[in-house]
Amino acid sequence: MDRESHINRNAICKAKVRPVKKGDRFPWREGAARQILLLLILPLLLTAIAALLYWGWQVVWQMAPASPQFSLHPANIEIKTPSPWVDRSAILQQVVHEASLDDQLSLLDPGLNERLSLAIADHPWVEAVERVEKFQPPRVEVTLRYREPVAFIRDNSTAGEYPIAEISLMDREGIHLPLEHTRTDAPSANGLAEVRGVPFRPPAAGDVWSDPRIRAAAQIAASLLDEWERLSLIAIEPTAQPIIGTNETYAFFLITRGGRKIPWGPQYLNLPGDKRGKDEPTAKEKAGRLKRYVRENGIDLDGHPHAISQRPPE
């Protein structure tokens, strides 16, 4: 090999071999480091974004109830269920005042329905709250079931020369119903059964009468309520003493408008001390017998001809 060829070969080798820099010794490690760094930072970044979104939502959630878009005024709470006896607006006014519902209310309050239900259900005239519905623009509609008066008791006390007559209504369970929340055009209490011969000691509105004679009379009145006036009845009266062998079970008489006293017999309250005989009919069974009697004979319980005979048999 001549000298010139050897020089050319060395030049070619030198051209192919490039010095390796310090940062270029392991180029694959740089890419791996970037991936590891990204994997470490990404979860922290996502956590920070989630925390920021949660904080923002909490701020919005706390500010939203105060917004007019969700603020509920008590005037926009409505009882939808009508009643011939109860003044719905008077009930709401009392409930709003006593339950502090005149404070700021919001449709976004998760406990609003329960709060309204408990407040309204506590009223003496309300038997049950069946539904509470929220609407937008802000308003609430309440559907409920009322207690129905079946009888009353009269207080015939006197003050000076003038008698003062006060009455108390009761439902079928003997619960005292207040008069102050009845409608001005409510039915007359004279169309209900009057309980006589029992001391006038009314409990607080919404409480049950403690006297077993009144509770039993309320059961009798409820069984005859649908045809009370057609039967020509006016009052229910217990015997002076309970039935022998019982503590709180009394016999009763039905008083007609003509003054007749029709024996009803004992009315049991199913109390622990009462042991009703197997042959003793229930209030519903006794009422059915009276109704069939007047239908079949075409008369009321005073013996007068009456249109009740035209009603279909039970």
Secondary structure as the mmCIF struct_conf table of DSSP 4:
data_model
#
loop_
_struct_conf.conf_type_id
_struct_conf.id
_struct_conf.beg_label_comp_id
_struct_conf.beg_label_asym_id
_struct_conf.beg_label_seq_id
_struct_conf.end_label_comp_id
_struct_conf.end_label_asym_id
_struct_conf.end_label_seq_id
HELX_RH_AL_P HELX_RH_AL_P1 ARG A 3 LYS A 16
HELX_LH_PP_P HELX_LH_PP_P1 PRO A 19 LYS A 21
HELX_RH_3T_P HELX_RH_3T_P1 LYS A 22 ASP A 24
BEND BEND1 ARG A 25 ARG A 25
HELX_RH_AL_P HELX_RH_AL_P2 PRO A 27 MET A 63
HELX_RH_3T_P HELX_RH_3T_P2 ALA A 64 ALA A 66
BEND BEND2 SER A 67 SER A 67
TURN_TY1_P TURN_TY1_P1 PRO A 68 PHE A 70
STRN STRN1 SER A 71 LEU A 72
HELX_RH_3T_P HELX_RH_3T_P3 PRO A 74 ASN A 76
STRN STRN2 ILE A 77 ILE A 79
BEND BEND3 PRO A 84 TRP A 85
STRN STRN3 VAL A 86 VAL A 86
HELX_RH_AL_P HELX_RH_AL_P3 ARG A 88 GLU A 98
TURN_TY1_P TURN_TY1_P2 ALA A 99 ASP A 102
BEND BEND4 ASP A 103 ASP A 103
STRN STRN4 LEU A 105 SER A 106
TURN_TY1_P TURN_TY1_P3 LEU A 107 LEU A 108
TURN_TY1_P TURN_TY1_P4 PRO A 110 GLY A 111
HELX_RH_AL_P HELX_RH_AL_P4 LEU A 112 ALA A 121
TURN_TY1_P TURN_TY1_P5 ASP A 122 ASP A 122
BEND BEND5 HIS A 123 HIS A 123
TURN_TY1_P TURN_TY1_P6 PRO A 124 TRP A 125
STRN STRN5 VAL A 126 PHE A 135
TURN_TY1_P TURN_TY1_P7 GLN A 136 PRO A 138
STRN STRN6 ARG A 139 TYR A 146
STRN STRN7 ALA A 151 ALA A 159
TURN_TY1_P TURN_TY1_P8 GLY A 160 GLU A 161
STRN STRN8 TYR A 162 MET A 170
TURN_TY1_P TURN_TY1_P9 ARG A 172 GLU A 173
STRN STRN9 ILE A 175 ILE A 175
STRN STRN10 HIS A 176 LEU A 177
BEND BEND6 LEU A 179 LEU A 179
TURN_TY1_P TURN_TY1_P10 GLU A 180 HIS A 181
STRN STRN11 THR A 182 THR A 182
TURN_TY1_P TURN_TY1_P11 THR A 184 ASP A 185
HELX_LH_PP_P HELX_LH_PP_P2 ALA A 186 SER A 188
HELX_RH_3T_P HELX_RH_3T_P4 ALA A 189 GLY A 191
BEND BEND7 LEU A 192 LEU A 192
STRN STRN12 ALA A 193 VAL A 195
BEND BEND8 GLY A 197 VAL A 198
BEND BEND9 ALA A 204 ALA A 204
TURN_TY1_P TURN_TY1_P12 ALA A 205 GLY A 206
BEND BEND10 ASP A 207 ASP A 207
STRN STRN13 VAL A 208 VAL A 208
HELX_LH_PP_P HELX_LH_PP_P3 TRP A 209 TRP A 209
BEND BEND11 SER A 210 SER A 210
HELX_RH_AL_P HELX_RH_AL_P5 PRO A 212 LEU A 224
HELX_RH_3T_P HELX_RH_3T_P5 LEU A 225 GLU A 227
TURN_TY1_P TURN_TY1_P13 TRP A 228 SER A 232
STRN STRN14 LEU A 233 PRO A 238
BEND BEND12 ALA A 240 GLN A 241
HELX_LH_PP_P HELX_LH_PP_P4 PRO A 242 ILE A 243
TURN_TY1_P TURN_TY1_P14 ILE A 244 GLY A 245
BEND BEND13 ASN A 247 GLU A 248
STRN STRN15 TYR A 250 THR A 256
TURN_TY1_P TURN_TY1_P15 ARG A 257 GLY A 258
BEND BEND14 GLY A 259 GLY A 259
STRN STRN16 LYS A 261 GLN A 267
TURN_TY1_P TURN_TY1_P16 PRO A 272 GLY A 273
TURN_TY1_P TURN_TY1_P17 LYS A 278 ASP A 279
HELX_LH_PP_P HELX_LH_PP_P5 GLU A 280 THR A 282
HELX_RH_AL_P HELX_RH_AL_P6 ALA A 283 ASN A 297
TURN_TY1_P TURN_TY1_P18 GLY A 298 GLY A 298
STRN STRN17 ILE A 299 ILE A 299
TURN_TY1_P TURN_TY1_P19 LEU A 301 ASP A 302
BEND BEND15 GLY A 303 GLY A 303
STRN STRN18 PRO A 305 PRO A 305
HELX_RH_3T_P HELX_RH_3T_P6 ALA A 307 GLN A 310
BEND BEND16 ARG A 311 ARG A 311
HELX_LH_PP_P HELX_LH_PP_P6 PRO A 312 PRO A 313
#
